[in-house]
């Protein structure tokens, strides 16, 4: 069948160059085009990402200024079973690459045997003087070397190296994802602690209000409906507090699983912790997106798939192996290592498959399809990375604005509750107004805390989308500390 021209040197070049492997049947790598813009839609300039994941990453979680989170991250890195599995996968990919590289070198072998043999009396072509019993002593060696005329071995090595690099990127991506997940879970856990504190305060206030309605009811000032409404409000708050503790327990168990420890022996003491919202630079440099390990891994798998096309195409051409063997063979140990007992053979061996029922053609088609899939996956990964950064920037911007308004709503709800309680004590309004005011205050307080948490988790998402930490002391922040 007709083949596309291989990337070979001219036949007029030295024959030695050809024998050493001057030809590769892998097509030129074509990276798919990525739609880009001049700047982030939400904030900051960016450019198309290129693999630069070897740049050192700082301990970015220290930006949250929390010693307990720092300690948990260290335990995660040391004990996470998921990271251990990713490391083992990288070691496996590295071993595969080393196996492919071994094909670039000659194969040497030694053999020795000392046997006592009996010849069959009915053996074909046995002569009358052939002994029935005899010794066979052999010692020798062999060497073989496959000439990489069509770049098959070199493409196998290139594919192995690219896959190993992709596995290393997977390891770094797993590390980044787990660290970000732990930071997110810890933020959620401390947010639930703050919710619990607010709900405990509400339960205390509702209990006082319930006691007030009972006193007024006993004095004949308030109807029994007021007592019932106050009790309902109190019981609902207690239920919500219990639900929050259940959510906290689940979050604590999730952190234990990330660390690779038993949830039965792990605990984090409930307490109110102020977590600082990082000052993320507004001018996000291109190197931040370039450091995303999943983008680097996707591109390197594309490189490996492209090299595998060359491996598949090389099967259409003959393989040429240079081989030699020699040694000593004798029936007697006395003259075993003498010149008359020596033997040797040397010469090339060529092999070409003439007919295979379309097998090689199908293998080339499969390799091309795998490349197309890896190229599409690379493009999807990059586009998805841009979306994740835009999403996180939008969340940080809009959640901050919402938080400012919600904190104002908390102040207004507190004033409303104060007024309604005062009016109720004076008999100027019914208790339903108080219940409504209490509900509004609790909801706005919890929502304000939730918006603080959403800003923190959005900052974690942004750092994860940018591939880890960064250094930029000149840019202005896009967010503000949470008070």
Order of alpha helices (4+ residues) and beta strands (2+ residues): beta-alpha-beta-alpha-alpha-beta-beta-alpha-alpha-alpha-alpha-beta-beta-alpha-alpha
